[in-house]
Amino acid sequence: MSKPLRALIVEDSPDDAALLLRELRRGGYEVVSETVETPLDMSAALEDRGWDVVFSDYSMPRFSAPHALELLKGKGLDIPFIIVSGTVGEDIAVDSMRAGAQDYMIKGKLARLVPALERELREARVRRERHQAEEALRESEERFRQIAETIDEVFWISDPALKRILYVSPAFERVWGREIASLDANPALFLESIHPDDRERVRAERERGSAGEPFEHEYQIVRPDGAVSWIWDRGFPVHDSRGKVTRYVGVAVDITHRKHTEAENARLANIVNSSEDAIFSINRDEVIVTWNAGAERIYGYTAEEIRGKQFPILIPQEQRRTLTSHRMKLYGGEAVIHYENDHLRKDGSMIRVSLTLSPIRNPAGVVTGVSTIARDITETKKLEQQLRQSQKMEALGQLTGGVAHDFNNLLGVIIGNLDLLERQLEQNEAGMKRLKTAQKAALRGADLTKRLLAFSSQQDLHPAPTRLEGAIHNLTELASRVLGPEIKIATAVEKSIPPVLVDAPGLENVLLNLAVNARDAMPNGGSLTIAARLKNLDESYPPVQAGEIKPGNYALLTVSDTGTGMSRETLQRAFEPFFTTKPRGKGTGLGLAMVYGFAKQSGGSVRIYSEVGHGTTVSLILPLAEGAHTSPATESHEVQAHKASGTVLVVDDEAGMLEVAVAFAEAMGFRVLHASDGPNALAVAAHEPKIELLVTDVLMPGGMNGVELARKARQLFPGLRVVYSSGFPADALAERSGQIVDGPMLTKPYLRSEFVATINHVMTCTSAESRGNGASEV
């Protein structure tokens, strides 16, 4: 079997090089070779591939073996160098060997070429293995040195009798406050530095340990400055092949901080046990672990009775779901939860408590349990309820008193005069009929006055973990009857979206209100699309910048219709109370104001996107029931804009959005063209030799939508990449434009990070990938 060989030949004679290769092949080598005859060629060849051997003629017109050998050594390569020459003499050969050549031979006398080559290859392999072993040893010693010099623990080695320290790591000087050299000068210094209270005990334990057993102990040391530190020390015997102890190795750790912490914990435990509040903890299995004296007083259970019991023993059955929700929040990373709840005492009586729940974390940061502080506020809540009732009645009296008084006076005059008029119209049947109608209306007004006097404010919202799937399902069942068959309802809810923390009846009322608004905007029928997905909002999102909500993960619930849409002026006033565009008697103008109030009171926000003739999308941003305002610490939403090149055409009929998109694209490095509608965009494109990317709005004036524009633009520029943008979801756009969006889509208003991420993705895909059949939203 042929042996592979990579040979670099420094030779100006092709014939001589051929003779050399033939001899090598006769020796059983399968040779890969390259022949060079100048220093530049040899330098390039040494860079291109690894060689097993270098054969060199001694003297050439533009090169020489000594020069070639010097070049090889200059690159730090350990490759056998063999001189093959027809003119070299004995003295020159000896000088070459001294300079570093491995062997020499005469051209035409190559009988010993193969044996010499095999010898040098073996020796080169031995040199490499020896070098690798030496390097491995150096690396091992360096790793040990680095570990010993950088660890906080004191690593030590002693003689078998534990009388003399043979080695101690540099951390000794920091922990003991003494120089390592002092141990060499005084071997007894180690025991002398131990606190007198512990010295004899440590001496006795080490004498027992010197019998060949491992040991560990804690002791105090006195530093030269008089400071006292606590040390935890552990040692192990090292045996030779016959089982004899040759030395001890060990690690000493400064545990002063731990000792102080233990003392501090003892003081804190005394404080906790002295608190009038109930302070207790549970583990992840809901088992009560600790229980202070305040808890005994409030709940009636002693610590011995309650420890080891399940925490739900204190919770009424109907409120245990709330407990599970709070626990999941804490285990999901929420820092502290404050709320009020009803709890059960040992005797079965109910008390109202104010609770503060905090996660208990192990040193690794993992939540292992929950700490609870409970204060009995039963009497306080009774007093607060009485005060609120009193304040409510006072406020209602002030609100309705004047209105009802004046209204009753007016109705009294009307009803009294109608009674008088009734006597005068006894013989007038037509007049009497109208009189009776007026009397009924006046009496209804009187009844309304009574209702005003009995009016009270609505109850507070009661947020609880709520599945959007359920709320949307309930709405679609009801809306299918309310909206009628002319309106098609479609839903799209992410299966993985967590529950939201809202008042469920209030949310369903909001959805119904939006559905009714959509129906009124679609008198001739249309489509209603309800969608929900998870959305991460960073500091650049407008509601976050405005301080309405905190950064984090939220549920984005959108209700989109294909109705008449709103003008810009109407959109600016959409949330104003009592503002309405509906005919008189068709609406109060409180619908969207109620939606806005619900979102804000729920800890979220609301946005509206609308275009006249194309419909409206209302987006509710709702907090999640689990980790509502937390963002992964290791997660960043700022996308790096890779430096781009080429030409991009941006099309949008809204001047503000067009300006933003142009600025984003220019910042990425594109040459940017822009237009305000489809026809103008094609006119711009007609004068361009190449356009790589089209970013276009879907719904635009001018008789051409974005999908049609993209189709025509691709005829001009095959392989053109396209990104769409719209304020409507992709599913709803098919209803509005009559076209299927066939590429990635940016949902307005979009952030710079969303724009950059989408463009980066599209530009790194192949042309075919960027024109996939499915639309994706950002």
C-alpha positions, 0 to 999 in steps of 0.5 A: 500500500502506498504511503502518502507524502507531501513534499516541497521541492526547491529546484530549478531543473524539472528533470532533477525534480522528476528523478527525485519524485520517481525515486520516492514513488519507487520507495512506495510513496504516493507523493503530492508535491510542489516545485518552487525556485524562488524565495517568494514561491517557497514562502507562498507554498509554506503558507498554503499547506502542511508539508512532510519534507522539503528537498532542496538543490544547493545552488540555483540562479535565484535561490539557494539551500542555505537561503531556503533553510533560513526561510523555513526556520524563520517561519518556525516550522519543524519540517525535515530539510534534505539537500539534494545537489550535484555540486555540494562538497563535504565541507559545504554539506557539514556546514549545512547540517550544522545550520539545521539541514537533516541530511544531504545527498548527491544527485544521481546517487539517490539510493539512500534517499528513501531510508534517509527520508524515513529516518527523518520522518520518524525523528520529526514525529518523535520531536513533535511528540516530545514537544507536545508532551513538554507543552502539555506539562507546561500547560498543566503546571500553568493551569495549576499555578493559575488556579492556585493563585486565583482561587479564594480558598487556601490550598495547602500541602504538608508532610505526612505528620502534619508538622510542616507546610510544604506548599501553600497558595497565595490566598494564604497571605490574604486570609491569614494576613501573613507572608508565605515565607514566614511559614518557611522560617517558622513551621510552628507559625500555623498553630501559633496563629490559631486563636488560643480558644481553639489551638489545643483542639486543632492540635489534637485533631491533627494528631489524630488525622496524621494516622492516615485519616481525612479530617475537617474542623472549624477554628478561629485565627488571629491576624497580625492586626488583631482581627479574628477570622473563622476558618473551615479546614479540610485535609486528605492523606495521599498514599503511594503505591504501597499504601504509605501516606506521603503527604497531606493535601487540603483546602482552608476556607475563610467562613467569617462572613458565613459565621456572621450571617448565622449570627445575624440570622439568629438575631433576625429569627428573634425579631421575627418571633417577636412580631405581632404579625404572622410570619411563616414560610412554605416550600414548593409542595405547599408545606408549612415550614416555619411559624412564628408566635404572631401566627400562633396568636392570629390563627390559633395553631401552635408551631407544633400543630401546623408545621408539616401541614399543607398551607391550604388548610388556612384558605377557604375552598373557593379562594384556593385558585387565587392562591395557586395563581399567586404562587405561580407568579412568585415561582415565575420570578415576580418579586413581591405580591401584596393582596388581601384575602380571607383566611380560616382560624383553627376554630373555623372562624373567618378573618380578613388578612393583608398578605405580603408574599415574597419568594425564598431563593437558594444561593443559585437564585432558584425559588424554593419557597414563599415567605408570607407576612399576614396581618389581621385586618378584620376589624379595620376592614369593617371600619373601612367598609362603614366609612366607604358606605357613608362617603358613597351615600354622601357623594350620591346625595350631592350628585343627585340631590340638586338634579332630582330636586329640580327635576321633581319640581318640573315634573310636579308642575307638568303632572299637576297641570296635566291633571287640571287639563284632564278635567277640561278635556273630558268631552274631547276624545282626541285631546284626552288621548294625547293627554294620557300619553303626556301623563305616561311620559311624565310618570316615566320621568318621575320614575327616572328621578326615583332611580337617580335617587337610588343610583350607586356606583358600579362595583370595582373590577375583580381581576383574575387569571382569564383565558382569552380563548374562553372570552373570545369563544363566549363573544363569538357565540353571542356576537353570531346572534347579535351581528347577524349572518351578513357579518363573518366572524373569524378568530386567531388565538395563539395556543401558547398565550398565558392567561391575562389578569383582567375582570372576565365579565368586563372583558367580555363586555368590552369585546361585545361593545367593539363587536357592536361598533363593528356591526354599525360600521358594516351596514352591508355586511363584512368581516370581523376578525378577533386575534390574540397573541403574545407581544413583548414591549420594550422601552421604545414602544409608545405606551411604554414611553408615555408611562402608561405601562411597563416594559415586558410581555403582554397579550395583544388582543385585536378586534378588526372590522372591514367597515367604513373606517374613521377619518384622522380627525375622528380617530383623534377624538375616538376615546373622548366621552360622549363623542360619537359619529352615530346618528342621534339615538343610535349611540351614547358616545361612551363605548370606546371611552369605556374600552379605554377606561377598562384597559387602563384600569386593568393595567394595560393600554389600547390603540386604534388603527383605521383607514377610511373605506377599509375598516378599523383595528382596535388593539387591547394591550392586556397584562399577563397573569404570570409575570405581567411586567417582567422581561427576561434579563438575558433577552435584548430586543434591539436588533443590530442593523447589518450594513446593507447595500443596494437600492430599496423603494419605500411606498406609503401614502401616509407622509409620516410613516413614509418618512420614518421608513426612509430614515430606517432604511437609510440608516441600514445603508441602503440607497432609498427611493420613495413614492406615495402610491403605486403608480408613482412607485412604478414611474420611479422604478422605470428609471432604475437599473436595479432595485433589490427591495420593495417596502410597501403599504398594502392599502393605498389610493391611486387605484393600486394596492401594495400586492398589485404593486409588488406583482408589477414591480417583480415583472421589472425586477425578477427576484425582487424582495418585498416587505408589506406594511399595514395597520391591519392583521394579515388575515383581515387584509384579504377581506379589505384588498381582495388580495392575499399578502404573499410576504413578510408584513410589518404591523403599523406602527412598527418599531425600528427594531422590528423594521431592521429585523424584518429587512435583515431576515428578508435580505439574507433569504434567497429570492424564492424564500422571500416570495413565500406563499404565506404572510408573516406578521411582525 
